[in-house]
């Protein structure tokens, strides 16, 4: 069955791969991203393959903008019954150097942005008696990470939010799961490597039990399953896609 899926952070990396995988199984895709041009390009590429897709420039910290974009997705594509929240960012700072403004910004994007997008979409799922919500958290919320206290806290909040919503909405036919990725080779990771915040990516891959870095498609494949009819008995779970780390 074709449903409408909202994917945040859909202009690149994991979000783009998720949008492509969900489109490949027949869903209509609303691509939300702060990078409006990137989202538009991705939507046009999907449209060229016959997929119904629409791009929206959205700052997930701006609730009015999220509500407007979600309403536009309804008008152009139909009621939203799937949402994947991939929008987010990372930052590396010693704990004592994290300013209150940096702390608040991290939580605003990674945690409150997730709250905003899910809350805007869930009325359609309640009306349908069916829904799939997948949040993208981080394996660092399970393991901890030096110089990333604000990032780890924000992603830990995403895990907690996911579990709370899973319990609340299970009777309504809505599943809510999170994917905490391990090390994934994305543009964001490459930028961190270039800044010197991450070690050499190939060196990290060599230490991974499966002996390679993850790809956005690895995340997207797991996400597509969690959004499927077949995953209806899976909710409240953190599905690690991590190449064998943090088992």
C-alpha positions as CSV (number, residue, x, y, z in Angstrom):
1,X,0.0,0.0,0.0
2,X,1.3,3.5,-0.9
3,X,1.3,5.8,2.1
4,X,2.7,9.3,2.7
5,X,6.1,9.4,4.4
6,X,7.7,12.5,5.9
7,X,11.5,12.3,6.1
8,X,13.4,15.0,7.9
9,X,17.0,15.8,7.1
10,X,16.2,14.3,3.7
11,X,18.5,16.4,1.5
12,X,21.6,14.2,2.1
13,X,23.1,11.4,4.1
14,X,20.9,9.0,6.0
15,X,17.7,11.0,5.5
16,X,18.2,11.0,1.7
17,X,18.8,7.3,1.7
18,X,15.7,6.7,3.8
19,X,13.6,8.8,1.4
20,X,14.9,6.8,-1.5
21,X,14.2,3.4,0.1
22,X,10.7,4.4,1.1
23,X,10.0,5.6,-2.4
24,X,11.3,2.4,-3.8
25,X,8.6,0.4,-2.0
26,X,5.9,2.7,-3.3
27,X,5.4,5.4,-0.8
28,X,4.9,9.1,-1.5
29,X,7.6,11.2,0.0
30,X,7.7,14.6,1.7
31,X,11.3,15.7,2.1
32,X,11.9,18.2,4.9
33,X,15.3,19.9,5.2
34,X,16.9,23.2,6.2
35,X,18.7,22.9,2.9
36,X,15.8,23.7,0.7
37,X,17.8,23.5,-2.6
38,X,19.1,20.0,-1.7
39,X,15.6,18.8,-0.7
40,X,14.3,20.1,-4.0
41,X,17.0,18.4,-6.0
42,X,16.3,15.1,-4.2
43,X,12.6,15.4,-4.8
44,X,13.1,16.1,-8.5
45,X,15.3,13.0,-8.8
46,X,12.5,10.9,-7.2
47,X,9.9,12.5,-9.4
48,X,11.9,11.6,-12.5
49,X,11.5,8.0,-11.5
50,X,7.7,8.3,-11.2
51,X,7.6,8.9,-7.4
52,X,5.2,11.4,-5.9
53,X,7.5,13.6,-3.9
54,X,7.5,17.1,-2.5
55,X,10.3,19.2,-1.0
56,X,9.9,21.6,1.9
57,X,12.5,23.9,3.4
58,X,12.0,23.4,7.1
59,X,13.8,24.4,10.3
60,X,12.7,21.7,12.6
61,X,13.2,24.0,15.6
62,X,10.5,26.3,14.2
63,X,7.2,24.8,15.2
64,X,5.1,27.1,13.0
65,X,7.3,26.1,10.0
66,X,6.9,22.4,10.8
67,X,3.2,22.7,11.1
68,X,3.0,24.6,7.7
69,X,5.2,22.0,6.0
70,X,3.2,19.1,7.4
71,X,-0.1,20.7,6.2
72,X,1.4,21.2,2.8
73,X,2.4,17.5,2.7
74,X,-1.2,16.6,3.5
75,X,-2.5,18.9,0.7
76,X,-0.1,17.7,-2.0
77,X,0.4,14.1,-1.1
78,X,-2.2,13.0,1.4
79,X,-2.4,12.2,5.2
80,X,0.9,11.5,6.8
81,X,1.1,7.9,8.1
82,X,4.9,7.4,8.2
83,X,7.5,9.8,9.7
84,X,11.3,9.3,10.0
85,X,13.1,12.0,11.9
86,X,16.7,12.1,10.6
87,X,17.3,15.9,10.9
88,X,20.1,16.6,13.4
89,X,23.6,17.8,13.8
90,X,26.7,17.0,16.0
91,X,29.3,19.1,17.6
92,X,32.6,18.3,19.5
93,X,33.4,20.4,22.6
94,X,34.8,19.7,26.0
95,X,32.1,19.7,28.6
96,X,33.4,22.8,30.3
97,X,33.4,24.7,27.0
98,X,29.8,24.0,26.1
99,X,27.9,27.3,26.5
100,X,24.2,27.4,27.6
101,X,23.4,28.6,24.1
102,X,25.2,25.6,22.5
103,X,23.4,23.2,24.8
104,X,20.1,24.7,24.0
105,X,20.7,24.7,20.3
106,X,21.7,21.0,20.3
107,X,18.6,20.0,22.2
108,X,16.4,22.3,20.0
109,X,17.5,20.6,16.8
110,X,17.9,17.0,17.9
111,X,15.3,16.5,20.6
112,X,12.7,19.3,20.3
113,X,12.9,19.1,16.5
114,X,12.0,15.4,16.8
115,X,9.1,16.3,19.1
116,X,7.8,19.1,16.8
117,X,7.8,16.9,13.7
118,X,6.2,13.8,15.3
119,X,3.6,15.8,17.1
120,X,2.6,17.6,13.9
121,X,2.2,14.3,12.0
122,X,0.6,12.0,14.5
123,X,-3.1,13.2,14.2
124,X,-3.2,11.7,10.7
125,X,-2.0,8.3,12.1
126,X,-4.6,8.4,14.9
127,X,-7.3,9.1,12.3
128,X,-6.1,6.2,10.2
129,X,-5.6,3.8,13.1
130,X,-2.2,3.0,11.7
131,X,1.2,4.7,11.8
132,X,5.0,4.1,11.7
133,X,7.4,6.5,13.5
134,X,11.1,5.9,13.3
135,X,13.5,8.3,15.1
136,X,17.2,8.4,14.4
137,X,19.1,8.5,17.6
138,X,22.8,7.5,18.1
139,X,24.8,4.7,19.5
140,X,26.6,7.3,21.5
141,X,23.5,7.6,23.7
142,X,24.2,4.0,24.7
143,X,28.0,4.1,25.0
144,X,28.7,7.7,25.9
145,X,31.2,9.8,23.9
146,X,33.9,12.3,25.0
147,X,33.5,15.9,24.0
148,X,29.9,15.3,22.9
149,X,28.0,15.7,26.2
150,X,25.3,17.9,24.7
151,X,24.9,15.7,21.6
152,X,24.8,12.5,23.7
153,X,22.2,14.0,26.0
154,X,20.0,15.1,23.0
155,X,20.1,11.7,21.4
156,X,19.5,10.0,24.8
157,X,16.4,12.2,25.0
158,X,15.3,10.9,21.6
159,X,15.6,7.3,22.8
160,X,13.4,8.1,25.9
161,X,10.8,10.0,23.8
162,X,10.6,7.1,21.4
163,X,9.9,4.6,24.2
164,X,7.3,6.9,25.8
165,X,5.4,7.3,22.6
166,X,5.6,3.6,21.8
167,X,3.7,2.8,25.0
168,X,1.2,5.7,24.6
169,X,0.2,4.9,21.0
170,X,0.5,1.1,20.7
171,X,-3.2,0.7,21.2
172,X,-3.8,3.0,18.2
173,X,-1.9,0.8,15.7
174,X,1.1,3.1,15.7
175,X,4.6,1.7,16.2
176,X,7.5,3.9,17.4
177,X,11.1,2.7,17.2
178,X,14.5,4.3,17.1
179,X,17.6,3.4,15.1
180,X,20.8,4.3,16.9
181,X,23.4,4.1,14.2
182,X,27.0,3.1,14.8
183,X,29.7,4.7,12.7
184,X,28.1,5.7,9.4
185,X,30.1,7.2,6.5
186,X,28.1,10.4,5.8
187,X,28.9,13.9,4.7
188,X,28.6,15.0,8.4
189,X,31.1,12.4,9.4
190,X,33.5,13.4,6.7
191,X,33.3,17.1,7.8
192,X,34.1,16.0,11.4
193,X,37.1,14.0,10.0
194,X,38.3,17.0,8.1
195,X,38.1,19.2,11.2
196,X,40.1,16.7,13.2
197,X,37.2,15.8,15.5
198,X,37.1,12.2,14.3
199,X,40.0,9.9,13.6
200,X,40.6,8.6,10.1
201,X,37.4,7.0,8.9
202,X,39.2,4.1,7.3
203,X,40.9,3.4,10.7
204,X,37.5,3.4,12.5
205,X,36.2,1.0,9.9
206,X,39.1,-1.3,10.4
207,X,38.2,-1.6,14.1
208,X,34.6,-2.3,13.4
209,X,33.7,-6.0,13.8
210,X,32.3,-6.2,10.2
211,X,35.5,-4.4,9.0
212,X,33.7,-1.6,7.2
213,X,32.0,1.7,8.0
214,X,28.2,1.7,7.8
215,X,26.5,3.4,4.8
216,X,23.3,5.5,4.7
217,X,21.7,2.6,2.9
218,X,22.4,0.3,5.8
219,X,20.3,2.6,8.0
220,X,17.6,3.1,5.3
221,X,17.1,-0.6,4.8
222,X,16.4,-1.1,8.5
223,X,14.2,1.9,8.6
224,X,12.2,0.7,5.6
225,X,11.5,-2.6,7.4
226,X,10.4,-0.8,10.6
227,X,8.0,1.3,8.4
228,X,6.4,-1.8,6.8
229,X,3.3,-3.8,7.5
230,X,5.4,-6.7,8.6
231,X,7.0,-4.7,11.5
232,X,3.7,-4.2,13.2
233,X,4.7,-6.2,16.3
234,X,7.9,-4.3,16.9
235,X,7.6,-1.1,18.9
236,X,9.5,0.7,21.6
237,X,12.8,-0.8,20.4
238,X,16.2,0.6,19.7
239,X,17.3,-1.3,16.6
240,X,21.1,-1.0,16.5
241,X,22.6,-0.8,13.0
242,X,26.2,-0.7,14.0
243,X,28.4,-3.4,12.4
244,X,28.7,-5.2,15.6
245,X,29.6,-2.4,18.0
246,X,27.8,-1.9,21.3
247,X,26.2,-5.3,21.4
